[in-house]
Every structure is written in structure tokens, then in C-alpha cells.
Amino acid sequence: MAENKDVKKITEEELKLIQEKVGAINQLQMQVGGLEVQKQMAVAQVQVVQGELSEVQKGLEEAYGQVSVNLQDGTITEIPEGDEQPSKED
């Protein structure tokens, strides 16, 4: 194959710079993908713990009736009928 003398090229320095930037972008995209997987796993764990909390709340409701629980000291306050609230307070 004959060499075409009219072929234009960027400088080696320019090529190296472009390759570095493309490599950096590729690495960052891989990191983002890894973080997305971690996020999805954390979201799934939150859902599991929320389900477990719901079960604990059901048990407390069976033991104490409709009450609100103070998360700082564990005291309970009865919830008047018709005033539905979650069984916990901040």
C-alpha cells in the first residue's frame, strides 16, 4: 500500500492529551457505574429495614394499642381514636 504524503496528523502531544482525557472520562464513567450499583443496593437495604420496622410497629400495636412512641426515651402516648399517626415520633 502506498503511503499518502497528504495525510495530516495532530502532534504527538495533542494526541497524548486527547487520549488522557478520553481515558479519564472512561474511568469516571466506570466509577459512576459502581456508585450506581452501591446506591441500588442501599435502596434495597432501606426497603428491607422499613419492612422490619413495620413488623416491629405491628408488634408494639398488638402489645400497647394505638400509641405514639418517643424515640428519645421510649415513652408512649395513646393516640385518640380517629387521629391515626405513625407509631413513632422524631
C-alpha positions as a Python dict, from the first residue, in 0.01 Angstrom:
ca = {
    (1, 'M'): (0, 0, 0),
    (2, 'A'): (146, 334, -95),
    (3, 'E'): (193, 598, 172),
    (4, 'N'): (-18, 909, 124),
    (5, 'K'): (201, 1211, 189),
    (6, 'D'): (-104, 1439, 212),
    (7, 'V'): (-226, 1276, 536),
    (8, 'K'): (-242, 1533, 813),
    (9, 'K'): (-193, 1442, 1178),
    (10, 'I'): (-215, 1618, 1509),
    (11, 'T'): (102, 1641, 1713),
    (12, 'E'): (206, 1360, 1947),
    (13, 'E'): (146, 1599, 2239),
    (14, 'E'): (-208, 1674, 2121),
    (15, 'L'): (-279, 1305, 2066),
    (16, 'K'): (-150, 1218, 2414),
    (17, 'L'): (-367, 1492, 2568),
    (18, 'I'): (-680, 1365, 2390),
    (19, 'Q'): (-604, 1006, 2493),
    (20, 'E'): (-558, 1113, 2856),
    (21, 'K'): (-891, 1297, 2859),
    (22, 'V'): (-1079, 1008, 2697),
    (23, 'G'): (-918, 767, 2944),
    (24, 'A'): (-1017, 991, 3236),
    (25, 'I'): (-1377, 1007, 3111),
    (26, 'N'): (-1390, 628, 3075),
    (27, 'Q'): (-1256, 578, 3428),
    (28, 'L'): (-1505, 826, 3573),
    (29, 'Q'): (-1791, 655, 3391),
    (30, 'M'): (-1684, 324, 3547),
    (31, 'Q'): (-1679, 489, 3892),
    (32, 'V'): (-2028, 630, 3834),
    (33, 'G'): (-2148, 282, 3739),
    (34, 'G'): (-2000, 138, 4059),
    (35, 'L'): (-2163, 411, 4266),
    (36, 'E'): (-2497, 345, 4098),
    (37, 'V'): (-2474, -22, 4196),
    (38, 'Q'): (-2394, 79, 4556),
    (39, 'K'): (-2691, 318, 4552),
    (40, 'Q'): (-2928, 47, 4430),
    (41, 'M'): (-2802, -190, 4700),
    (42, 'A'): (-2852, 77, 4967),
    (43, 'V'): (-3205, 150, 4844),
    (44, 'A'): (-3286, -222, 4864),
    (45, 'Q'): (-3147, -235, 5219),
    (46, 'V'): (-3360, 65, 5318),
    (47, 'Q'): (-3668, -118, 5190),
    (48, 'V'): (-3578, -429, 5391),
    (49, 'V'): (-3528, -229, 5711),
    (50, 'Q'): (-3854, -39, 5651),
    (51, 'G'): (-4032, -374, 5629),
    (52, 'E'): (-3866, -487, 5952),
    (53, 'L'): (-3970, -162, 6122),
    (54, 'S'): (-4327, -218, 6007),
    (55, 'E'): (-4323, -561, 6172),
    (56, 'V'): (-4189, -413, 6497),
    (57, 'Q'): (-4460, -146, 6485),
    (58, 'K'): (-4729, -413, 6440),
    (59, 'G'): (-4596, -597, 6745),
    (60, 'L'): (-4598, -278, 6951),
    (61, 'E'): (-4952, -204, 6836),
    (62, 'E'): (-5061, -551, 6947),
    (63, 'A'): (-4895, -502, 7286),
    (64, 'Y'): (-4987, -139, 7357),
    (65, 'G'): (-5264, -45, 7113),
    (66, 'Q'): (-5256, 271, 6903),
    (67, 'V'): (-4971, 468, 7058),
    (68, 'S'): (-4704, 712, 6959),
    (69, 'V'): (-4352, 621, 7074),
    (70, 'N'): (-4097, 885, 7171),
    (71, 'L'): (-3774, 766, 7007),
    (72, 'Q'): (-3555, 951, 7259),
    (73, 'D'): (-3684, 796, 7582),
    (74, 'G'): (-3930, 521, 7482),
    (75, 'T'): (-4233, 680, 7643),
    (76, 'I'): (-4565, 611, 7476),
    (77, 'T'): (-4867, 833, 7430),
    (78, 'E'): (-5206, 695, 7337),
    (79, 'I'): (-5341, 817, 7005),
    (80, 'P'): (-5706, 922, 7029),
    (81, 'E'): (-5933, 719, 6801),
    (82, 'G'): (-5971, 872, 6457),
    (83, 'D'): (-5634, 1052, 6493),
    (84, 'E'): (-5423, 799, 6304),
    (85, 'Q'): (-5048, 866, 6328),
    (86, 'P'): (-4739, 658, 6272),
    (87, 'S'): (-4636, 476, 6590),
    (88, 'K'): (-4317, 681, 6626),
    (89, 'E'): (-4213, 1041, 6674),
    (90, 'D'): (-3888, 1219, 6585),
}
